[in-house]
């Protein structure tokens, strides 16, 4: 019986010597002598691996250090600026534009709060707001408030890379309040929504830039004088452009921190306050301006004329009390203004004045002692001079007129004969007349420095052609603007001393101090005696039965004036076409206070004579101005200068 094998027994190792024993398979075993001898185990050195790891870590650390130095030292300013660009928002603080008032402080142009509605489209990007169609949703909410197309607003807002777009310009504070209220309402809904279905505020990127909007309370009142401002708030016409630097002030700046499109209230802010513009007080009287504008507008429409203007001037100071143009425009809504209505034609139009210019010719004749109001002038029906035959406005038998009568009946021939006495030769007479025209301001700037103002045209006497030598004395062959024409009559009304016209009375700076403008330039043109004589002669034009200005009479006042009817140069063709009707004068004639000048260009319906077209305008405006300024009649009776004479007496 075989004894069981103890599993704990370890078999002995095979013997290395002797004959090999046969196995079950019968295969021979490898001799022990052929096996490799087993040597002792030696541990591998870790130093090479540690060196590699250390080298790798060193390189990584050097890369980090290099990048750290680059970020914190080399490119620190750039990264800081980039961070500030996202964190800090600069906002322009628009300066309040100065007001323009009339002489009594009544606002003609002022400013109100307005807002430009802007947006940061990057805050509406899907990656930030987690709403696919956020721009479209925001546009749908804003369109009815801003009155803009939803499609247009959506296109502006759907610009993920943009940080700023302008959605609407110059909206009222009420519009911005509606947007803010709507944004608060959306915030409240977002806060009340469950976390699993958040409702982001799609108006998060909508902002407003506060600035001032220009408003003209009188609408088209004095629009040609005031001008207008453009969309950027800069003066673009009239006094708004001329005085833009004074009116505009200096913009300020506010820099604040923002996060998620909202201002961080606890963060520091930098503010440089805006400096308000200067207020400008004009010499214009609003009420007189209104009366002048109404009168000329009605006449231009009635006559189917191209345009017309009225100038009212204080004869004692040179200050312009009214400067009216028709047709006009409303600077509050330039979209409805015609191209030809913008500007101020009373200063920018150059035209031939006609017979109102005869006052300067008579001033030269009297001042030079070539004649007196009683000097007899025999006026034929036609006068041959040079290569032309000259005539008066009407055919007539030979007139026996005094120099006063030549002015009263507005005789072209009589004026040519009178001014011919200014020199022993025609060139000498031309030179003398030219010198007086220049003294009266013809061919020179008025001194107003108004944008687009014309100096008029007055050639030197050596350049006068054969026709001009005889037409310039009665107002053809030279040109001027309406303010220059009014200044001529104010010079005579002021005793022969010319005072440069002015439109600005004074300014009030941001500090509240009022500063009157410097006194205007003065120059002596003719003597007081000549001026007084001319004033009396002008009364004959209005009061005498044979005068041409009967429609300019004002009950209770002595009025001096002169009619004008001239051939008009068509600016489109450069040829004579149509007429310029005008009237100029002042009152009270014996103690002048106000000058009124009226001109209507190319009247096509009814009369085209100055006395018929502009005489009534003069009468209406002058009567209103005298009443407004509380100028009483003098009560003195006018002297009667003879208009005609009887041959042989």
SELOVEX-217934 format. One record per residue (C-alpha): residue number from 1; x, y, z. Coordinates in steps of 0.001 Angstrom, whole numbers, plus 500000, padded with zeros to 6 digits. Layout:
REM residues N
nr  px  py  pz
NUM  X  Y  Z
...
***
This chain:
REM residues 649
nr  px  py  pz
1  500000  500000  500000
2  501436  503236  498911
3  501830  505951  501495
4  500094  509198  500595
5  502258  512185  499443
6  502655  515025  501756
7  501841  518168  499801
8  504080  520181  502062
9  507132  518394  500911
10  509324  520225  498494
11  510909  518112  495794
12  514601  517941  495924
13  516609  519523  493235
14  517833  517248  490496
15  521249  515984  490788
16  523812  517532  488578
17  525968  514445  487979
18  525435  510833  486795
19  523423  509390  484021
20  520349  511104  483041
21  517072  509524  483914
22  514433  508949  481368
23  511288  511068  481580
24  507771  510251  480610
25  508243  511696  477251
26  511565  510071  476809
27  513205  513464  475842
28  516691  514026  476980
29  517352  516930  479417
30  519941  519599  478737
31  523133  518978  480556
32  523859  521281  483413
33  527183  522233  481872
34  525424  523974  478946
35  523196  526333  481035
36  524402  529827  481748
37  525518  530396  485221
38  523189  532692  487251
39  525138  535773  488491
40  524272  538053  491429
41  521374  540771  490848
42  522621  544437  490696
43  520219  547511  491185
44  519913  550099  488240
45  521123  553717  489068
46  518221  556329  489141
47  520459  559334  488506
48  520052  559549  484715
49  516278  559488  484999
50  516335  562112  487758
51  518552  564304  485640
52  516100  564081  482735
53  513142  564859  484973
54  515002  567765  486573
55  515954  569124  483177
56  512368  568862  481968
57  511036  570600  485091
58  513654  573320  484725
59  512637  573966  481140
60  508986  574124  482142
61  509768  576533  484986
62  511882  578684  482677
63  508971  578859  480230
64  506625  579906  483024
65  509124  582497  484295
66  509670  583863  480798
67  505939  584142  480194
68  505425  585726  483611
69  508112  588309  482913
70  506597  588976  479513
71  503082  589454  480914
72  503992  591418  484033
73  506883  593467  482720
74  507233  593619  478956
75  503558  593605  477910
76  502067  594788  481197
77  500806  598084  479792
78  499160  596419  476801
79  497372  593825  478920
80  496326  596454  481431
81  494940  598583  478632
82  493084  595596  477228
83  491634  594833  480616
84  490623  598443  481139
85  489046  598482  477728
86  486642  595867  478872
87  486272  597090  482423
88  486286  600891  482161
89  483849  602802  479990
90  484605  606386  478886
91  481537  608591  478416
92  481588  612034  476841
93  479895  614733  478902
94  478473  617026  476256
95  478704  620729  477023
96  475433  622616  476977
97  475353  624884  473931
98  474899  628545  474702
99  471546  630183  474043
100  470894  632881  471453
101  468442  635550  472582
102  467001  638751  471199
103  467895  642148  472622
104  465378  641684  475449
105  466587  638229  476490
106  463845  636261  474702
107  465215  632908  473547
108  465602  632489  469790
109  467755  629348  470003
110  468147  627215  473100
111  469051  623685  474192
112  467168  620834  475866
113  468315  617464  477194
114  468504  614729  474570
115  469888  611206  474380
116  471649  609237  471683
117  470534  605620  472168
118  473550  603326  471719
119  474351  599641  472191
120  477232  597260  472886
121  476370  594367  470521
122  479093  592146  472026
123  476969  591818  475173
124  474188  590286  473071
125  476437  587634  471530
126  475091  584060  472066
127  478214  583091  473993
128  477512  585770  476603
129  473779  586050  476887
130  472905  582410  476071
131  470051  583498  473820
132  470183  582693  470127
133  468095  585538  468775
134  468883  588213  471386
135  469496  590960  468757
136  466118  590273  467138
137  464303  590239  470471
138  465953  593501  471531
139  465096  595122  468204
140  461453  594075  468554
141  461273  595762  471952
142  463083  598951  470896
143  461509  599576  467481
144  458152  600993  468702
145  459889  603151  471317
146  462516  604618  468992
147  460290  604803  465934
148  462887  602910  463900
149  462645  599843  461673
150  462909  596564  463572
151  464940  595089  460733
152  467417  597981  460794
153  467849  597777  464563
154  468341  594006  464445
155  471071  594380  461834
156  472882  596916  463988
157  472632  594763  467108
158  473683  591534  465390
159  477402  592382  465351
160  479024  590219  468037
161  482502  591675  467473
162  481378  595303  467793
163  481503  597262  471036
164  479476  600296  469925
165  476649  601127  467526
166  474350  604156  467338
167  470689  603135  467307
168  468931  606521  467383
169  470007  610121  467726
170  468601  612972  469808
171  465741  611240  471567
172  463859  612930  474393
173  464374  612078  478068
174  460949  610397  477995
175  462159  607911  475372
176  465206  606939  477438
177  463018  606575  480524
178  460742  604123  478689
179  463758  602015  477752
180  465068  602037  481325
181  461664  601072  482707
182  461424  598222  480223
183  464886  597029  481174
184  463930  596999  484861
185  460804  595022  484004
186  462892  592419  482173
187  465307  592245  485117
188  462407  591532  487438
189  461119  588752  485185
190  464612  587257  484942
191  464937  587217  488726
192  461544  585526  489128
193  462214  582849  486499
194  463207  579315  487712
195  466886  578421  487560
196  466277  575646  485076
197  464735  578114  482608
198  466591  581443  482973
199  465320  584478  481072
200  468275  586817  480316
201  467627  590520  479817
202  468113  591204  476095
203  468370  594959  476758
204  471496  594537  478851
205  473661  596126  476155
206  471525  599217  475548
207  472906  602552  476749
208  472350  606276  476234
209  474726  609166  475669
210  473276  612326  477154
211  473812  615553  475289
212  471958  618682  474248
213  469481  619154  471429
214  469123  622513  469697
215  465615  623933  469677
216  464303  627083  467983
217  461161  628225  469844
218  460113  630618  467079
219  460224  628005  464326
220  461159  629860  461146
221  461522  633198  462973
222  464907  634685  461994
223  465981  631274  460676
224  468133  632762  457922
225  469978  634763  460545
226  470265  632099  463255
227  471197  629232  460944
228  471153  625685  462309
229  473285  622911  463791
230  474075  619598  462099
231  473549  616082  463412
232  476821  616224  465322
233  475692  619332  467189
234  478023  621686  465310
235  476937  625019  463869
236  476390  624553  460137
237  474823  627819  459034
238  474223  631441  460039
239  475229  632679  463468
240  475279  629095  464738
241  478262  628500  462440
242  479846  631939  462820
243  479786  631798  466632
244  480119  628020  466983
245  483314  628154  469046
246  481728  630473  471623
247  478368  628713  471693
248  479685  625138  471830
249  481594  625269  475120
250  483972  622415  476002
251  482924  618779  476405
252  483826  616880  479576
253  484580  613202  480220
254  483431  610536  482681
255  485227  607197  483077
256  483551  604485  485191
257  483914  600750  485775
258  481341  598355  484362
259  480572  594704  484640
260  478113  592837  482496
261  476991  596075  480912
262  476167  597693  484277
263  478007  600416  486122
264  479831  599314  489268
265  478678  601809  491917
266  481527  601091  494342
267  484309  601511  491786
268  486287  604698  491343
269  485245  607171  488658
270  487105  609959  486912
271  485109  612998  485907
272  486137  616114  484014
273  483058  618374  483995
274  481891  620006  480784
275  482168  623783  480404
276  478896  625325  479118
277  478901  627493  476023
278  478556  631261  476002
279  475097  632825  475700
280  474819  635369  472882
281  472459  638320  472965
282  471565  639741  469558
283  470499  643234  468589
284  467365  641731  467015
285  463983  642600  468495
286  461802  639487  468292
287  458552  641403  467788
288  459931  643640  465034
289  461515  640605  463412
290  458141  638871  463436
291  456370  641864  461873
292  459003  642189  459153
293  458917  638493  458366
294  455128  638372  458152
295  454985  641410  455874
296  457642  640255  453405
297  456312  636677  453325
298  452845  637889  452355
299  454227  640180  449647
300  456487  637523  448123
301  453526  635165  447901
302  451220  637858  446552
303  453722  638941  443878
304  454762  635358  443038
305  458324  636589  443544
306  461496  634558  443845
307  462356  635988  447259
308  462388  639129  449361
309  464097  640648  452393
310  463540  643361  454972
311  466218  645046  457083
312  465371  647201  460104
313  468210  649200  461664
314  468577  651575  464604
315  469976  654719  462993
316  471687  655926  466193
317  473672  652756  466955
318  473872  650772  463714
319  472250  647812  465478
320  470075  645636  463260
321  466624  645219  464790
322  465283  642783  462173
323  466687  640785  459274
324  463857  638924  457571
325  463903  636687  454498
326  461136  635023  452517
327  460657  632222  451810
328  462217  630806  454973
329  462718  627464  456670
330  462242  625850  460062
331  465634  624899  461588
332  463812  622435  463870
333  463051  620271  460827
334  465566  620690  458019
335  464095  617740  456125
336  461336  620047  454890
337  463658  622917  453935
338  464220  623593  450243
339  467733  624032  448945
340  467038  627637  447913
341  465513  628604  451261
342  468574  627883  453415
343  470979  630716  454073
344  470453  634438  454486
345  469858  636104  451088
346  469679  639554  452708
347  473445  639253  453123
348  474421  636729  450467
349  472494  638076  447448
350  474310  640671  445325
351  471955  642650  443088
352  471691  646009  441348
353  469803  648396  443650
354  468292  650764  441121
355  466990  654185  442169
356  467484  653733  445923
357  471173  654186  445032
358  470486  657731  443791
359  470742  658953  447376
360  474507  658409  447226
361  474758  660294  443939
362  472831  663231  445397
363  475016  663141  448526
364  478132  663495  446367
365  476623  666374  444357
366  475559  668303  447479
367  478745  667605  449468
368  480949  668685  446561
369  478914  671863  446142
370  478043  671011  442538
371  474363  671861  443141
372  471707  672620  445765
373  468164  671295  446192
374  466956  674341  444251
375  469307  673897  441285
376  467311  673704  438079
377  467699  670636  435885
378  466037  670437  432490
379  465260  666790  431824
380  464561  665748  428219
381  462656  662575  427313
382  465860  660972  426001
383  469525  661653  426698
384  472301  660583  424351
385  475506  659584  426119
386  478259  657456  424675
387  476692  654857  422426
388  473335  654755  424200
389  470094  656642  424573
390  468959  656877  428207
391  465375  657322  429374
392  463286  657527  432524
393  460763  654909  433650
394  458009  656722  431796
395  457919  658700  428587
396  457402  662381  429230
397  457719  665785  427741
398  460681  667818  428870
399  460635  668123  432664
400  461686  671294  434396
401  462830  669919  437736
402  464835  671121  440661
403  467516  668817  442036
404  464975  667986  444730
405  462482  667163  441979
406  465000  664884  440253
407  465104  662791  443437
408  461364  663045  444092
409  460410  661891  440589
410  463362  659444  440458
411  464629  660712  437109
412  467505  658702  435664
413  468321  661407  433127
414  468279  664142  435775
415  470667  662089  437948
416  473084  661594  435028
417  473068  665346  434371
418  473590  666195  438052
419  476494  663786  438661
420  478135  665002  435455
421  478868  668216  437382
422  481191  666389  439813
423  484158  666962  437507
424  485248  668984  434521
425  485512  665716  432599
426  483546  662522  432791
427  486528  660497  434150
428  486943  663085  436917
429  483234  662902  437748
430  483466  659111  437813
431  486368  659204  440267
432  484543  661538  442649
433  481358  659464  442581
434  483362  656278  443146
435  485006  657746  446233
436  481608  658472  447801
437  480216  655030  446946
438  483176  653491  448764
439  482649  655750  451784
440  479065  654536  451983
441  480389  650961  452165
442  479674  649727  448645
443  482047  646995  447511
444  483230  646453  451086
445  482319  643983  453856
446  479572  645217  456144
447  481598  644253  459217
448  479158  641541  460288
449  481492  638719  459116
450  478431  636641  458361
451  479039  633284  456602
452  478614  633648  452849
453  478182  637426  453001
454  478841  639243  449737
455  480796  642488  449433
456  478816  643450  446372
457  480458  644530  443124
458  481887  647967  442417
459  484510  648195  439694
460  487198  650864  439825
461  486265  653963  437798
462  488980  653403  435199
463  487311  650076  434465
464  483820  651501  433979
465  482667  650931  430426
466  480804  653537  428417
467  477449  652393  429733
468  478503  652113  433404
469  479691  655733  433487
470  476056  656776  433189
471  474137  653868  434741
472  476052  653658  438032
473  474755  657098  439151
474  471158  655745  439076
475  471924  652291  440494
476  472631  649968  437566
477  476099  648538  436878
478  476991  648066  440556
479  475655  645598  443102
480  475206  645368  446855
481  473376  643373  449523
482  470315  644457  451507
483  472226  645338  454680
484  474580  647592  452702
485  471562  649323  451165
486  469988  649902  454591
487  473301  651219  455946
488  473359  653943  453265
489  470077  655390  454542
490  471081  654974  458183
491  474211  656991  457425
492  472160  659938  456200
493  469701  659516  459084
494  472647  659627  461521
495  473811  663033  460335
496  476231  661753  457687
497  478237  659472  459988
498  478337  655805  459042
499  478194  653278  461887
500  479138  649711  460973
501  476074  647431  461288
502  476043  645013  464218
503  474046  641885  465007
504  475484  640923  468399
505  474827  643083  471433
506  476795  641153  474062
507  477679  637766  475544
508  477278  636035  478895
509  480033  633577  479725
510  479892  630378  481830
511  480787  632494  484861
512  477583  634517  484419
513  479331  637754  483501
514  477838  639867  480739
515  480234  641501  478278
516  479001  644007  475679
517  480658  643892  472288
518  483204  646594  471400
519  481795  649775  469923
520  481376  649508  466125
521  483549  651505  463735
522  482385  654988  462776
523  483344  657108  459775
524  482269  660490  458444
525  480778  660249  454929
526  479098  663638  454437
527  478624  666691  456630
528  475631  667050  458982
529  474383  669899  456779
530  474358  667688  453679
531  472672  664901  455615
532  469928  667222  456870
533  469339  668538  453350
534  469082  665028  451969
535  466612  664055  454699
536  464361  666927  453667
537  464665  665964  450002
538  463683  662374  450845
539  460509  663669  452466
540  459478  665052  449085
541  459541  661518  447678
542  456897  660440  450204
543  454866  663559  450926
544  454819  665440  447646
545  451999  664663  445249
546  454540  664166  442475
547  456729  661846  444561
548  456966  658104  443875
549  456706  656920  447503
550  453215  657994  448542
551  452334  654479  449797
552  455011  654769  452491
553  453229  657536  454410
554  452624  657005  458130
555  449989  659134  459814
556  451469  661565  462305
557  455122  660951  461362
558  457479  662664  458976
559  458944  660012  456690
560  461841  660197  454266
561  462326  657469  451695
562  463174  656457  448155
563  461747  653941  445697
564  463793  651646  443493
565  462957  649626  440365
566  465949  648031  438674
567  466588  645512  435958
568  467511  642221  437577
569  470344  639945  436551
570  469123  636355  436478
571  471724  634351  438461
572  471083  631281  436277
573  471689  632937  432904
574  473745  636012  433808
575  471394  638150  431699
576  468848  640786  432630
577  465481  639206  433295
578  462732  640622  435488
579  463035  643379  438088
580  464110  644148  441620
581  461534  646280  443451
582  462762  648134  446535
583  462077  650910  449007
584  464336  652473  451638
585  463703  655176  454206
586  463736  656326  457812
587  461494  658009  460368
588  460889  660412  461951
589  462612  662264  459119
590  463501  665287  461269
591  464740  663156  464202
592  465539  659730  462738
593  465380  656631  464875
594  464629  653686  462553
595  465661  652731  459010
596  463671  650156  457034
597  464790  648666  453737
598  462716  646265  451625
599  463537  644464  448371
600  461543  641902  446364
601  463259  639894  443647
602  461500  639186  440365
603  457831  639918  441170
604  455809  638203  438445
605  452244  639032  439443
606  450867  642576  439629
607  453110  645645  439695
608  456905  645438  439719
609  457554  649077  440707
610  459286  649613  444031
611  456756  652140  445304
612  453856  649751  444654
613  455484  646492  445813
614  457711  647582  448698
615  456168  650907  449726
616  453369  649165  451691
617  455890  646780  453306
618  457945  649761  454467
619  454840  651427  455865
620  453699  648358  457828
621  457087  647500  459285
622  458065  651082  460076
623  454763  651816  461831
624  455129  648648  463922
625  458757  649406  464810
626  457992  652997  465878
627  455176  651754  468075
628  457254  648935  469569
629  460151  651268  470363
630  457708  653910  471618
631  459037  656622  469318
632  456682  659616  469413
633  456015  661909  466443
634  458008  665149  466556
635  454980  667269  465712
636  457024  669575  463481
637  455784  670525  460034
638  458008  669499  457094
639  459495  672198  454883
640  458279  672106  451321
641  461088  672030  448803
642  460122  672782  445196
643  459956  669855  442806
644  459569  671787  439545
645  460286  675258  438270
646  458737  677464  435651
647  461108  678498  432892
648  461725  682232  432817
649  460971  682767  436526
***
